[in-house]
Amino acid sequence: MKSMARVALSGKIIKLEGKERDEAKGIIILAWWAREKQNGLSDSAFDDYMLDHLDLIDAEYDSQGNLREISERVSKTWQGI
């Protein structure tokens, strides 16, 4: 499902807008969250994790913010937790 959401966000096959686009972003981030949960990340980190990774997805797919800076910040914050 995460792969299909990435393809949809890229706009190569279909063009998502509005709520559908937000839902595709959520699918990707929730898949990342599930992996981190399996690796021991606490439920108390959910809101911060989701907001940081939404910034990352927005920068990657919607050119909102500097992708490199956001990627470095998110990696620094969440890597190895």
N, C-alpha and C positions, 0 to 999 in steps of 0.2 A: 504494500500500500504506500509506503514511504517513497519508493521509486516512482510510482505513478504520480504521486503528488509533486515530486520534483519535475517530472516531464510536463505536467500541467502548468506549473509555475513558469517554466521556461518559455511557454507559448509556442513551442515547435509543432504541436499537434492541434491543440485547442487553446482558446484565449479565455482565461478565467478573469472575472472581475468581481469586485465587491466582496460579498459574504463568501462566495465560493473560493475566492483567492485566499481569504483569511482562514477558511477551513483547511485548505491544502497546507498552509503554513503550520497550522496547529497539528496536523497529522505528522508532519516531519518532526516537530519539536517534541510531541508526545512519544514518538518512537525513540528519540534520543533520551528522553526522560526515563522511559522503561528500561533502557540499557543501563543507565546510571543507577537506577533503583536496584537492579540486579547486582551492581557493583558496590552497593551499600550506602548510597546517598540517602540522607534523611528526608522524610516527608516535609519537615520544616523548611527545607530549601526550595520547595516547589515554586512558590511565587517568584522569588528572585531568579531562579533558573529559567523559568518560562519567559520572564521579561528580558533577561539578557540574551536569550537565544532568539526571541522575536526580533530584537534589534539586529541580530546577525542575519536572520532570514530576510528582513526588510532591506538591509544593505546589499545582500547578495542578489535578490530578485527584483527589488523596486528602486534601487539606487538611492536609498534613503540613508545618508551618512557615509562615512568613509569605511569601506569594507575592511581594509587592512587594519586600521586602528581598532575597529570594533572586534574583529577576529582576534587580534592580539589581546585585547582586554578580556574577552570571553574565555579564551584559552588560559590566560593567566589566572583568572578567577576560578575556573571549574576543573582545570587539569589536575588530576591526581587526588581529587576529593573522593 
